[in-house]
Amino acid sequence: MAPTTRSLNNRNSDVQVIATAMLTGQQDDVISEAERLLKELRGEQGGMKKEGDVAAALKLFLDKKYGRLWHVVLVRGSFW
């Protein structure tokens, strides 16, 4: 699948969808949870100590909500 980007409904967000096969509602769930976890990492809501905590917490969220068959990649900075 070629990389594509998706507007986040005019939200000011650090989260960007690069490529997806998920339904829009599922994407919204993942984006909202990722935004929440990133805010927590930055200390805006306290709690997380490192970036790996975001990935671990997002994995737990997705396992509970969608079962164990999914794939999400978290990238900071540039990618290719």
Backbone as a chain_set.jsonl record, in Angstrom:
{"seq": "MAPTTRSLNNRNSDVQVIATAMLTGQQDDVISEAERLLKELRGEQGGMKKEGDVAAALKLFLDKKYGRLWHVVLVRGSFW", "coords": {"N": [[0.842, -1.167, 0.0], [0.633, 2.177, -0.88], [2.108, 5.009, 0.76], [-0.089, 7.213, 2.364], [-1.666, 10.21, 3.478], [-3.863, 11.384, 6.033], [-6.363, 13.688, 6.821], [-6.913, 14.97, 10.059], [-9.48, 15.751, 10.891], [-9.241, 18.537, 11.179], [-7.946, 18.754, 13.613], [-5.458, 19.852, 15.899], [-2.753, 18.082, 15.909], [-0.129, 15.809, 16.819], [-0.128, 13.416, 15.671], [-0.112, 11.461, 12.784], [-1.626, 9.809, 10.121], [-0.139, 7.568, 8.056], [-0.303, 5.357, 6.298], [-2.989, 3.097, 5.803], [-5.309, 0.42, 6.466], [-7.438, 0.346, 7.974], [-10.786, 0.876, 9.197], [-12.376, 4.103, 9.219], [-13.5, 4.86, 11.727], [-12.129, 3.151, 13.474], [-9.537, 4.076, 13.058], [-9.827, 6.624, 14.162], [-10.189, 5.931, 16.865], [-7.643, 4.84, 17.477], [-5.984, 7.042, 16.922], [-6.959, 8.952, 18.774], [-6.335, 7.665, 21.215], [-3.544, 7.467, 20.956], [-2.872, 10.201, 20.906], [-3.673, 10.914, 23.51], [-1.914, 9.342, 25.042], [0.56, 10.41, 24.225], [0.361, 13.024, 25.218], [0.386, 12.433, 27.915], [2.963, 11.37, 28.114], [4.464, 13.668, 27.672], [4.06, 14.927, 30.019], [1.802, 16.409, 30.431], [-0.391, 15.242, 31.527], [0.738, 13.675, 33.335], [2.652, 10.734, 34.294], [3.761, 8.734, 32.232], [7.066, 7.603, 31.514], [8.886, 7.216, 29.416], [9.299, 6.971, 25.798], [8.894, 4.337, 24.932], [6.962, 3.477, 26.67], [4.643, 4.565, 25.626], [4.227, 3.049, 23.283], [3.887, 0.496, 24.462], [1.587, 0.91, 26.046], [-0.255, 1.619, 24.052], [-0.331, -0.758, 22.62], [-1.526, -2.48, 24.547], [-4.052, -1.224, 24.74], [-5.031, -1.579, 22.097], [-5.001, -4.4, 21.906], [-6.982, -5.061, 23.776], [-9.237, -3.733, 22.72], [-9.467, -4.487, 19.967], [-8.636, -7.094, 19.728], [-5.891, -9.385, 19.156], [-4.816, -9.15, 16.598], [-3.43, -6.954, 14.777], [-1.655, -4.084, 13.436], [0.392, -1.469, 14.137], [2.532, 1.232, 13.638], [4.729, 3.253, 15.384], [6.314, 6.267, 14.836], [8.909, 8.589, 15.212], [10.011, 11.661, 14.087], [11.762, 11.548, 10.974], [10.926, 9.198, 8.362], [11.087, 6.343, 6.149]], "CA": [[0.0, 0.0, 0.0], [1.421, 3.401, -0.953], [1.856, 5.918, 1.871], [-1.069, 8.269, 2.189], [-1.926, 10.922, 4.723], [-5.279, 11.605, 6.272], [-6.681, 14.826, 7.666], [-7.422, 14.562, 11.366], [-10.65, 16.572, 11.187], [-8.765, 19.855, 11.589], [-7.399, 18.738, 14.969], [-4.033, 20.132, 16.024], [-2.297, 16.794, 16.412], [1.188, 15.298, 16.451], [-0.367, 12.091, 15.103], [-0.401, 11.486, 11.356], [-1.837, 8.5, 9.508], [0.691, 7.498, 6.852], [-0.95, 4.353, 5.448], [-3.932, 2.364, 6.636], [-6.359, -0.429, 5.926], [-8.447, 0.342, 9.036], [-11.961, 1.715, 9.031], [-12.173, 5.446, 9.755], [-13.813, 4.861, 13.155], [-11.019, 2.503, 14.173], [-8.425, 5.023, 13.005], [-10.109, 7.67, 15.145], [-9.906, 5.362, 18.191], [-6.193, 4.717, 17.633], [-5.439, 8.398, 16.959], [-7.322, 9.559, 20.062], [-5.555, 7.027, 22.277], [-2.146, 7.872, 20.77], [-2.774, 11.593, 21.36], [-3.762, 10.907, 24.971], [-0.67, 8.781, 25.565], [1.643, 11.363, 23.97], [0.201, 14.105, 26.196], [0.843, 11.887, 29.189], [4.42, 11.268, 28.019], [5.018, 15.022, 27.79], [3.828, 15.436, 31.358], [0.602, 17.219, 30.495], [-1.321, 14.533, 32.397], [1.591, 12.908, 34.243], [2.625, 9.291, 34.299], [4.695, 7.948, 31.428], [8.457, 7.985, 31.71], [9.676, 7.143, 28.182], [8.518, 6.724, 24.584], [8.507, 2.927, 24.88], [5.723, 3.325, 27.431], [3.537, 4.884, 24.714], [4.021, 1.865, 22.445], [3.356, -0.589, 25.297], [0.215, 1.245, 26.428], [-1.081, 1.547, 22.848], [-0.499, -2.188, 22.348], [-2.542, -2.992, 25.478], [-5.33, -0.649, 24.326], [-5.476, -2.236, 20.869], [-5.282, -5.808, 22.222], [-8.283, -5.128, 24.463], [-10.332, -3.222, 21.893], [-9.585, -5.123, 18.66], [-8.021, -8.409, 19.702], [-4.437, -9.346, 19.026], [-4.391, -9.133, 15.2], [-3.36, -5.588, 14.263], [-0.285, -3.616, 13.242], [0.537, -0.016, 14.176], [3.932, 1.619, 13.781], [4.938, 4.592, 15.929], [7.546, 6.824, 14.289], [9.187, 9.968, 15.6], [10.968, 12.227, 13.142], [11.6, 11.138, 9.581], [10.746, 7.774, 8.079], [11.095, 5.992, 4.727]], "C": [[0.895, 1.24, 0.0], [1.105, 4.302, 0.231], [0.845, 6.986, 1.493], [-1.216, 8.977, 3.521], [-3.412, 11.19, 4.825], [-5.442, 12.812, 7.173], [-7.269, 14.323, 8.973], [-8.551, 15.481, 11.807], [-10.256, 17.922, 11.773], [-8.278, 19.904, 13.034], [-5.926, 19.104, 14.902], [-3.418, 18.913, 16.681], [-0.883, 16.488, 15.953], [1.069, 13.949, 15.752], [-0.755, 12.245, 13.637], [-0.563, 10.057, 10.869], [-1.073, 8.493, 8.191], [0.095, 6.522, 5.844], [-1.858, 3.53, 6.343], [-4.844, 1.467, 5.822], [-7.494, -0.51, 6.948], [-9.64, 1.202, 8.642], [-11.717, 3.058, 9.708], [-12.45, 5.512, 11.253], [-12.715, 4.225, 13.986], [-9.793, 3.413, 14.177], [-8.606, 6.113, 14.058], [-9.826, 7.188, 16.562], [-8.405, 5.317, 18.455], [-5.558, 6.102, 17.76], [-5.723, 9.055, 18.301], [-6.506, 8.979, 21.201], [-4.082, 7.418, 22.164], [-1.937, 9.311, 21.234], [-2.784, 11.669, 22.884], [-2.45, 10.423, 25.583], [0.513, 9.729, 25.357], [1.573, 12.553, 24.923], [0.709, 13.658, 27.557], [2.368, 11.79, 29.215], [5.076, 12.631, 28.237], [4.764, 15.643, 29.154], [2.591, 16.288, 31.496], [-0.455, 16.571, 31.376], [-0.566, 13.595, 33.329], [1.555, 11.41, 34.01], [3.703, 8.582, 33.527], [6.104, 8.501, 31.541], [9.263, 8.005, 30.417], [8.778, 6.772, 27.006], [8.074, 5.271, 24.465], [7.231, 2.648, 25.651], [4.503, 3.614, 26.56], [3.218, 3.667, 23.858], [3.396, 0.729, 23.249], [1.905, -0.331, 25.674], [-0.725, 1.178, 25.224], [-1.33, 0.092, 22.463], [-1.573, -2.783, 23.254], [-3.933, -2.508, 25.092], [-5.883, -1.389, 23.111], [-5.79, -3.711, 21.087], [-6.666, -5.945, 22.847], [-9.434, -4.76, 23.535], [-10.553, -4.035, 20.614], [-9.03, -6.538, 18.597], [-6.541, -8.273, 19.372], [-3.933, -9.274, 17.58], [-4.485, -7.713, 14.633], [-1.9, -5.2, 14.116], [-0.3, -2.091, 13.203], [2.013, 0.281, 14.376], [3.981, 3.049, 14.307], [6.296, 5.085, 15.454], [7.699, 8.245, 14.814], [10.249, 10.499, 14.654], [10.709, 11.729, 11.733], [11.474, 9.623, 9.465], [10.84, 7.581, 6.575], [10.985, 4.535, 4.533]], "O": [[1.82, 1.332, 0.807], [-0.044, 4.36, 0.669], [0.928, 7.584, 0.42], [-0.925, 8.405, 4.572], [-4.125, 11.219, 3.822], [-4.74, 12.945, 8.175], [-8.035, 13.359, 8.987], [-8.582, 15.937, 12.95], [-10.858, 18.392, 12.739], [-8.205, 20.983, 13.621], [-5.225, 18.717, 13.967], [-3.55, 18.731, 17.891], [-0.482, 16.855, 14.848], [2.07, 13.401, 15.29], [-1.616, 13.054, 13.291], [0.263, 9.195, 11.167], [-1.331, 9.316, 7.313], [0.0, 6.838, 4.658], [-1.538, 3.29, 7.508], [-5.114, 1.722, 4.648], [-8.402, -1.33, 6.811], [-9.514, 2.138, 7.853], [-10.942, 3.144, 10.661], [-11.7, 6.161, 11.982], [-12.402, 4.7, 15.078], [-9.091, 3.509, 15.183], [-7.661, 6.478, 14.757], [-9.287, 7.938, 17.377], [-7.947, 5.709, 19.528], [-4.691, 6.311, 18.609], [-4.829, 9.651, 18.902], [-6.032, 9.719, 22.064], [-3.438, 7.674, 23.181], [-0.935, 9.612, 21.883], [-1.995, 12.403, 23.478], [-1.939, 11.023, 26.528], [1.377, 9.836, 26.227], [2.605, 13.038, 25.387], [1.379, 14.413, 28.261], [2.992, 12.097, 30.231], [6.109, 12.736, 28.899], [5.204, 16.762, 29.42], [2.342, 16.841, 32.567], [-1.32, 17.26, 31.917], [-1.183, 12.801, 34.038], [0.537, 10.872, 33.575], [4.508, 7.873, 34.131], [6.308, 9.711, 31.649], [10.242, 8.746, 30.327], [7.647, 6.321, 27.189], [6.99, 4.999, 23.949], [6.501, 1.707, 25.34], [3.455, 2.991, 26.726], [2.052, 3.296, 23.724], [2.475, 0.068, 22.77], [1.079, -1.243, 25.63], [-1.865, 0.731, 25.353], [-2.428, -0.251, 22.025], [-2.442, -3.515, 22.779], [-4.889, -3.284, 25.111], [-7.051, -1.78, 23.09], [-6.749, -4.225, 20.511], [-7.43, -6.84, 22.487], [-10.486, -5.4, 23.56], [-11.696, -4.252, 20.213], [-8.961, -7.123, 17.516], [-6.009, -7.164, 19.318], [-2.723, -9.333, 17.36], [-5.512, -7.329, 14.073], [-1.012, -5.895, 14.608], [-0.933, -1.494, 12.332], [2.67, -0.357, 15.199], [3.353, 3.947, 13.746], [7.309, 4.411, 15.641], [6.735, 9.009, 14.855], [11.276, 9.853, 14.443], [9.561, 11.515, 11.347], [11.868, 8.877, 10.362], [10.692, 8.535, 5.811], [10.976, 4.063, 3.396]]}, "num_chains": 1, "name": "protein.A"}
